Amino acid sequence: MPAPKKPKRLPALSFDHFFTYAELTDFVGKLAKARPDLVTLSSLGDSREGRPIHLLTITDSATGPAEDKPAYLIHGNIHAIELSGTHAALATCRQLCADHPKSDLLKRVAFYVVPRINPDGAEFAVTTSGTIRSRTDRSLREPNTLYQEDVDGNGLILTMRQEHPNGRFVADPKDRRLLIRRTAESKPPFYRTLPEGMIHQWDGTDNIKVEGRNFDWNRNWSYDWQPEPAQHGAGDFPFSEPEMRALAEFVFGRDNIFAVLGYHNGPNAVLRPPSTGADTDLDADDVKVMQDLAEIGAKHTKFPVIPVVKYRRDYQRDINLRGHFHNFGYHHLGLFVFEFELGMLLNSAGMKTKDDIFAVKSHQDYEAQIRRMMKWWDRQKKRAPIFRKWTGFEHPQLGRVEVGGLLKKHLAGPTLGDLRRIAAGTYKFTLAHAGRHPRVVIEAPQAEAVGGDVYRIRARVANRGEFPTHVSKKGRGLRRLKGVRVDFVPAEGVELLSRVGHHSLGHLAGVTDGRQLEWFVSAPGDGRTLCELRVSGGTGGNATARIPRP
């Protein structure tokens, strides 16, 4: 018997730069090729600009297909400039493969990973460092509106500053690279700032708008969606963006998904529901479970746990984000969902989310933090190019400007060196969260002859996972979370004598909940198999057992 083939070496995941779409495609392709027994590469569909949205399905195919197992969904880079999410998701994909078979998790659980749900916006961000949330509609260009463009031809979209009597900024006397807010005591020159670009049908006035309509896909989920202007960036209707619609169709087409994790960039934190209102709007027991799980994330990342409504500066009121992921995941999916805010450069420079970033009380406080960040950056031996020197340029419309400033794609996340460590921590959280999955099994299936051609068949259908099959208490009433169903399929020539063959068991609680089932059949022939039991366990996965003739 030939020896089994040794798995190919996994591709290295570089943490020295953010990936372009081509590099992302290359990495996921190599990972799937290296471990075809674990990784299947497919696509959710195409982006608006025609790029396939990569989907990695990761599970041990020898123990069954992904659709028969409890499944954990991870998505990243829904916001274009938040490129760290792609790397964190890819790090999880690679490590899952590296840890198998030492860990048996992939034998029991499937992972669906969408490392970059927004390939178009991310490509704009990674190649130009231009400003974009999720998508900017540039299809209908309006007069007196500036649209971002690499005007000076250096390959980047930076900031243009221009002397102007009404300018809101002055050069920082403590660090001439920076601009700070103008005050009554400020001395000229004063600067106005604009993104690098060209102004469509400009009439020469100061009435310059910037860019077209902006979309925030983390306001495009279905629960409590509100149109603009009630919620900025919401889109036309829930899942109006094709990329988001593809993700929603994927989620609602797979009732085995028991958990969802999203990756973002902002002041580092483990975020949990709610996105609007307060904890008192949720089931109290669910809040405790979410908090306990989030504390595991905090343990492994050293991030604070913050409900989304509290993710704000200290002086601000609680925020209410309509059409947001957390409320969708809890209220519409019935799941315990989380987001990791992976951090920003201020965090890498030593500033803490709660004690520093959220504690600012004024523009002056924030400007002091940027100075502190720049001093830290100056001390680094290996550093990303976060600043471009202000360089004079003759703009075709505005005349003399200076182009330069801070690069948004590096400010938005932690250093890539820090991200490697952070991703290792979020991976440990993912293992802990995924390890609590529901697990529906068939136990002690057996047949017993009771006289003549009549047989009694017995089996116990149970949930031996920690989570109930409805996952949260909220999930008990949602149609998306399906209860456990047992289908009895008699073999050829076998007649079911019991009044009921199929059983709808409803939801099963975790660990100790099992139902003993019994059937009687007549099997006059000599076939080896009496029947097959097929269990559809929803979030607990599916199970099958063939019952032989005793």
C-alpha positions in Angstrom: 0.0 0.0 0.0 1.6 3.3 -1.0 2.4 5.8 1.7 0.1 8.8 1.9 1.4 11.9 0.2 3.1 14.4 2.4 1.3 17.8 2.4 2.9 20.6 0.5 4.6 23.4 2.4 2.1 26.1 3.3 2.7 29.5 1.6 4.4 32.1 3.9 2.1 35.0 4.9 4.2 38.1 4.5 3.6 40.9 7.1 5.8 43.5 5.4 3.2 45.1 3.2 -0.6 45.1 2.5 -1.7 42.9 -0.3 -3.0 44.0 -3.7 -5.8 42.0 -5.1 -3.4 40.0 -7.3 -1.2 39.2 -4.2 -4.3 38.1 -2.3 -5.4 35.9 -5.2 -2.0 34.4 -5.4 -1.9 33.6 -1.7 -5.3 31.9 -1.4 -4.6 30.0 -4.6 -1.3 28.6 -3.2 -3.0 27.8 0.2 -5.7 25.8 -1.6 -3.2 24.0 -3.8 -1.0 23.2 -0.8 -3.9 21.6 1.2 -6.6 20.5 -1.1 -7.8 18.1 1.6 -8.6 21.1 3.8 -9.1 24.1 1.7 -11.6 24.8 -1.1 -11.3 28.1 -2.9 -14.4 29.5 -4.5 -16.2 32.8 -4.9 -19.2 34.6 -3.4 -19.7 36.2 -6.7 -18.1 39.2 -8.5 -17.6 42.7 -7.1 -19.1 45.7 -8.8 -15.9 46.1 -10.9 -15.8 42.4 -11.8 -13.3 41.0 -9.2 -14.2 37.6 -7.8 -14.9 37.8 -4.0 -12.7 35.0 -2.7 -14.3 32.5 -0.3 -12.2 29.8 1.4 -13.9 26.8 2.9 -11.7 25.1 5.4 -12.5 21.7 6.9 -11.2 18.2 6.9 -12.9 16.7 3.9 -12.1 13.2 5.1 -14.7 13.6 7.9 -17.4 15.0 5.6 -18.4 18.0 3.6 -18.5 21.5 5.1 -22.3 21.7 4.7 -22.7 18.8 7.1 -20.7 20.5 9.9 -21.2 23.4 12.2 -19.7 26.4 10.5 -17.9 29.6 11.5 -17.9 32.6 9.2 -15.1 35.2 9.1 -15.2 38.3 6.9 -12.7 41.2 6.6 -12.0 44.4 4.9 -15.6 45.6 4.5 -14.1 49.1 4.9 -11.7 49.7 2.1 -8.8 51.4 4.0 -9.0 48.9 6.8 -6.6 46.5 5.1 -5.4 44.8 8.3 -8.6 42.7 8.2 -7.5 40.8 5.1 -4.2 39.8 6.8 -5.9 38.8 10.0 -8.3 36.6 8.1 -5.6 35.0 6.1 -3.5 34.4 9.2 -6.4 32.4 10.6 -6.8 30.4 7.3 -3.1 29.5 7.3 -2.9 28.6 11.0 -6.0 26.4 10.8 -4.1 24.4 8.2 -0.9 24.4 10.1 -2.5 23.1 13.3 -4.2 20.2 11.6 -4.2 17.4 12.5 -2.7 18.2 15.9 -6.0 19.9 16.6 -9.1 18.0 15.6 -11.3 21.1 15.2 -11.4 20.8 11.4 -12.7 17.3 11.7 -15.8 18.7 13.5 -16.2 22.3 12.2 -16.1 24.1 8.8 -14.8 27.6 8.5 -16.0 30.0 5.7 -13.6 32.8 5.3 -14.1 35.9 3.1 -10.8 37.7 3.6 -11.7 40.8 1.5 -15.4 41.4 1.0 -14.6 44.7 -0.6 -11.9 44.0 -3.3 -12.6 47.1 -5.3 -12.4 49.6 -2.5 -9.4 47.9 -1.0 -7.5 48.0 -4.3 -8.0 51.7 -4.5 -6.8 52.1 -0.9 -3.8 49.8 -1.1 -2.5 51.2 -4.4 -3.2 54.9 -3.9 -3.7 55.4 -0.1 -6.7 57.5 -1.2 -9.6 58.1 1.1 -12.6 55.8 0.8 -15.0 54.2 3.3 -16.5 51.2 1.4 -17.5 52.7 -2.0 -17.7 56.1 -3.5 -20.1 56.6 -6.4 -18.1 58.5 -9.1 -20.4 57.5 -11.9 -22.4 60.7 -12.0 -19.9 63.6 -11.7 -21.3 66.8 -10.3 -20.1 70.3 -10.9 -17.7 71.9 -8.4 -16.9 68.5 -6.9 -13.4 67.3 -6.5 -12.7 63.6 -7.4 -9.6 62.0 -6.1 -6.8 61.4 -8.6 -3.1 61.1 -8.6 -2.5 64.6 -10.1 1.3 64.9 -9.7 2.0 61.4 -11.0 3.8 59.9 -8.0 1.5 56.9 -7.7 -0.2 58.1 -4.6 -3.3 60.2 -3.7 -2.2 62.5 -0.9 -3.4 65.8 0.6 -3.2 69.1 -1.2 -2.6 72.2 1.0 -2.9 75.7 -0.4 -2.5 79.0 1.2 -5.9 80.7 1.6 -7.1 83.6 3.8 -10.0 81.4 5.1 -7.9 78.3 5.6 -8.7 76.3 8.7 -5.2 75.0 9.3 -1.6 76.3 10.0 1.7 74.5 10.1 2.3 73.0 13.5 5.1 75.0 15.2 6.1 71.9 17.1 6.3 69.7 14.0 6.3 71.5 10.7 5.3 68.3 8.9 1.9 68.5 10.5 -1.1 70.8 10.1 -3.1 71.9 13.2 -6.4 73.7 13.6 -6.2 77.5 13.2 -7.1 79.6 16.3 -7.6 83.3 16.9 -4.0 83.6 17.9 -2.6 81.7 14.9 -0.2 83.5 12.5 -0.3 83.1 8.7 0.2 81.4 6.4 -3.2 79.7 6.6 -4.0 76.6 4.6 -7.0 75.0 3.2 -6.7 71.3 2.5 -8.3 69.1 -0.2 -7.7 65.5 -1.3 -5.4 65.3 -4.3 -7.6 65.3 -7.4 -9.4 67.4 -10.0 -12.5 69.5 -9.7 -15.3 68.6 -12.1 -16.7 71.7 -14.0 -15.3 74.1 -11.4 -16.6 77.6 -11.5 -13.6 79.0 -9.7 -15.3 79.7 -6.4 -14.4 78.3 -3.0 -17.6 76.2 -3.0 -15.8 72.9 -3.6 -17.5 69.6 -2.6 -15.4 66.5 -2.2 -16.2 63.3 -4.0 -19.5 61.7 -4.8 -21.9 59.7 -2.7 -20.2 57.6 0.0 -21.3 54.2 1.1 -20.6 52.5 4.4 -21.3 48.8 4.0 -21.4 48.3 7.8 -24.6 50.3 7.7 -26.1 48.1 4.9 -27.1 45.1 7.0 -30.8 44.5 7.4 -31.6 44.9 11.1 -32.8 48.5 12.0 -31.6 49.8 8.6 -32.4 53.5 8.1 -32.0 55.5 4.9 -29.9 58.6 4.5 -29.8 61.1 6.1 -30.9 59.2 9.2 -27.9 56.9 8.7 -25.0 58.1 6.7 -23.7 55.7 4.1 -26.6 53.3 4.4 -27.2 52.7 0.7 -30.5 52.5 -1.0 -31.9 49.5 0.9 -30.6 46.6 3.0 -28.0 44.6 1.1 -28.3 47.0 -1.9 -24.6 46.7 -2.6 -23.9 43.6 -4.7 -21.0 42.4 -2.5 -23.1 42.7 0.6 -26.0 41.0 -1.1 -23.8 38.1 -2.1 -22.6 37.7 1.5 -26.2 37.8 2.8 -27.4 35.2 0.3 -24.5 33.0 1.4 -25.3 33.4 5.1 -29.1 32.7 4.6 -28.3 29.8 2.4 -26.4 27.9 5.1 -28.2 27.1 8.2 -25.1 25.4 9.7 -23.5 28.8 10.5 -23.4 29.2 14.3 -21.0 32.2 14.6 -19.7 35.2 12.7 -16.6 37.3 13.2 -15.7 40.5 11.4 -12.3 42.3 11.2 -12.0 46.1 11.2 -9.5 48.9 12.0 -10.1 51.5 14.7 -8.9 52.0 18.2 -8.2 48.5 19.3 -11.1 46.7 21.0 -13.2 43.6 21.1 -16.7 44.7 20.0 -19.9 43.0 20.9 -23.6 43.9 20.5 -25.6 46.0 20.7 -25.2 48.6 18.0 -28.1 50.6 19.1 -29.9 51.1 22.5 -28.4 49.3 25.5 -27.7 45.9 26.9 -31.2 45.9 28.5 -32.7 45.6 25.0 -31.1 42.1 24.8 -31.7 38.9 26.7 -29.7 39.1 29.9 -28.3 35.6 29.7 -27.2 36.3 26.1 -25.4 39.4 27.2 -23.5 37.4 29.8 -22.4 34.8 27.3 -21.3 37.5 24.8 -19.4 39.3 27.5 -17.7 36.1 28.7 -16.7 35.2 25.1 -15.5 38.8 24.5 -13.3 38.5 27.6 -11.6 35.6 26.0 -10.7 37.8 23.1 -9.5 40.5 25.5 -7.3 37.9 27.3 -5.5 36.9 24.0 -5.2 40.4 22.5 -5.0 42.7 25.5 -7.8 44.8 23.9 -10.7 46.3 25.9 -14.2 44.8 25.6 -16.6 47.5 24.4 -20.3 47.2 23.3 -20.6 49.0 20.0 -22.9 51.7 21.5 -20.0 52.6 23.8 -17.3 52.7 21.1 -16.8 56.5 21.3 -14.9 59.3 22.9 -15.6 59.9 26.5 -17.3 63.2 26.0 -19.6 61.9 23.4 -23.0 60.3 23.8 -23.6 56.6 23.1 -23.7 56.0 19.4 -26.5 54.3 17.5 -25.5 52.7 14.3 -28.4 51.6 12.1 -28.0 48.7 9.7 -24.9 47.6 11.6 -23.4 44.1 11.7 -23.8 43.4 15.4 -27.5 44.0 15.6 -28.0 42.1 12.4 -26.0 39.1 13.7 -27.8 39.0 17.0 -31.4 40.0 16.1 -31.6 38.5 12.6 -29.3 35.5 12.8 -29.6 34.8 16.5 -25.9 34.4 16.9 -23.1 35.6 19.2 -21.2 37.8 16.8 -18.1 39.9 17.3 -15.8 42.3 15.6 -12.2 42.9 16.3 -11.1 46.5 15.9 -7.5 45.5 15.2 -6.1 48.9 16.1 -4.5 51.9 14.4 -1.1 53.5 14.3 -1.8 55.5 17.4 -2.1 52.2 19.3 1.2 51.0 17.9 2.8 54.2 19.0 1.8 53.3 22.6 -1.6 55.0 23.0 -4.4 53.0 24.6 -7.9 53.0 23.4 -9.7 54.0 26.6 -7.0 55.9 28.5 -5.7 58.0 25.5 -7.6 57.8 22.2 -11.1 58.0 23.7 -10.1 60.3 26.5 -9.3 63.3 24.2 -11.4 66.4 24.9 -10.4 68.8 22.1 -8.7 69.2 18.8 -5.6 70.2 20.7 -5.6 66.9 22.5 -5.8 65.0 19.3 -3.1 67.0 17.7 -0.8 66.2 20.6 -1.4 62.5 20.0 -0.4 62.9 16.4 2.8 64.7 17.4 3.5 61.8 19.9 2.9 59.3 17.1 5.3 61.1 14.8 8.1 61.2 17.5 7.6 57.5 18.0 7.7 56.9 14.2 11.0 58.9 13.9 12.6 56.5 16.4 11.7 53.3 14.5 14.5 51.6 12.6 12.1 49.7 10.4 9.0 51.8 9.5 6.3 52.2 7.0 6.4 55.4 4.9 3.5 57.1 6.7 4.5 60.6 5.7 5.4 62.3 2.4 7.2 65.6 2.4 5.1 68.6 1.3 6.2 69.2 -2.3 5.2 72.2 -4.5 3.1 71.5 -7.5 1.4 73.6 -10.1 -2.2 72.3 -10.1 -4.0 72.6 -13.5 -7.0 74.3 -11.8 -5.9 75.6 -8.3 -2.5 76.9 -9.2 0.3 76.6 -6.7 -0.3 73.9 -4.1 1.8 71.6 -2.0 1.1 67.8 -2.1 2.1 65.5 0.7 1.1 64.7 4.3 0.1 61.4 6.1 -0.7 58.2 4.2 -4.2 57.0 5.2 -3.6 53.3 4.6 -0.8 53.2 7.2 -2.6 55.4 9.8 -5.7 53.3 9.7 -4.1 50.2 11.2 -1.4 49.0 13.5 2.1 48.3 12.2 2.2 45.1 10.3 4.7 43.8 12.9 2.1 44.4 15.6 -0.6 42.9 13.4 1.2 39.6 13.2 1.1 39.4 17.0 -2.5 40.6 17.2 -3.7 38.1 14.6 -2.2 35.3 16.7 -4.4 36.5 19.5 -7.6 36.8 17.5 -6.9 33.3 16.2 -6.9 31.9 19.8 -10.2 33.6 20.4 -11.6 32.1 17.2 -10.6 28.6 18.4 -12.2 29.2 21.8 -15.4 30.5 20.2 -15.6 27.8 17.5 -14.9 25.1 20.1 -18.3 25.8 21.7 -20.2 24.9 18.6 -23.4 22.8 18.8 -22.7 19.1 17.8 -25.7 17.0 16.9 -24.9 13.3 16.9 -26.6 9.9 16.5 -25.7 7.6 19.5 -26.2 3.9 20.0 -28.1 3.1 16.8 -29.2 -0.6 17.0 -31.8 -3.0 15.7 -33.3 -5.9 17.6 -35.4 -8.8 16.3 -38.7 -9.0 18.2 -40.3 -11.9 16.4 -40.9 -13.1 12.8 -39.8 -10.4 10.4 -40.4 -7.6 12.8 -37.5 -5.5 14.1 -37.2 -2.7 16.7 -34.8 0.1 15.8 -33.5 2.5 18.4 -31.2 5.5 18.4 -30.5 8.5 20.5 -30.2 11.9 18.8 -28.3 14.4 21.0 -26.5 17.7 21.1 -23.1 17.1 22.7 -21.8 20.6 21.9 -21.7 23.5 24.4 -24.0 25.8 22.5 -27.7 24.8 22.0 -28.8 24.5 18.4 -30.5 27.8 18.6 -27.2 29.2 19.9 -28.6 32.2 21.7 -31.9 32.7 23.5 -32.8 35.2 20.9 -32.3 32.5 18.3 -35.0 30.3 19.7 -37.8 32.2 17.9 -36.0 32.8 14.6 -37.0 30.8 11.6 -33.4 30.9 10.2 -32.2 28.7 13.1 -33.8 25.4 12.3 -34.6 22.8 14.8 -33.4 19.2 14.6 -35.2 16.9 12.2 -34.7 13.1 11.9 -35.7 11.4 8.6 -36.3 7.7 8.7 -35.5 6.1 5.3 -36.4 2.4 5.1 -34.2 0.1 2.9 -35.7 -1.5 -0.2 -38.3 -4.1 0.8 -38.6 -2.8 4.4 -41.9 -1.5 5.7 -42.3 1.0 8.5 -44.8 -0.2 11.0 -44.6 2.7 13.4 -47.2 5.5 13.1 -44.4 8.1 12.7 -41.3 7.8 10.7 -39.9 11.3 10.6 -39.4 13.3 13.8 -39.1 17.1 14.3 -37.3 17.4 17.6 -37.1 21.2 17.8 -34.0 22.7 19.3 -31.6 20.7 21.5 -29.9 22.3 24.5 -26.1 21.9 24.8 -24.2 18.9 26.2 -26.9 16.9 27.9 -30.0 17.2 25.7 -30.8 13.9 23.8 -34.0 12.2 22.6 -34.4 8.4 22.5 -36.2 7.4 19.3 -37.8 4.1 18.4 -39.3 2.5 15.2 -40.7 -0.8 14.3 -40.3 -2.3 10.8 -41.2 -5.4 8.9 -38.3 -6.8 6.8 -39.2 -10.1 5.3 -36.2 -10.2 2.9 -32.6 -10.9 3.6 -31.1 -7.4 2.9 -28.2 -6.4 5.1 -29.6 -2.9 5.9 -32.9 -2.1 7.5 -32.9 1.7 7.2 -30.9 4.9 7.2 -31.3 7.7 9.8 -30.6 11.1 8.4 -30.4 13.9 11.0 -30.5 17.6 9.9 -29.1 19.4 12.9 -29.0 23.0 11.7 -26.1 24.8 13.5 -25.2 21.4 15.0 -24.4 19.8 11.6 -25.9 16.8 10.0 -25.5 13.1 10.8 -26.3 9.8 9.1 -26.4 6.3 10.4 -27.1 3.0 8.5 -28.8 0.4 10.7 -27.9 -3.2 9.7 -30.0 -6.2 10.2 -28.9 -7.9 13.5 
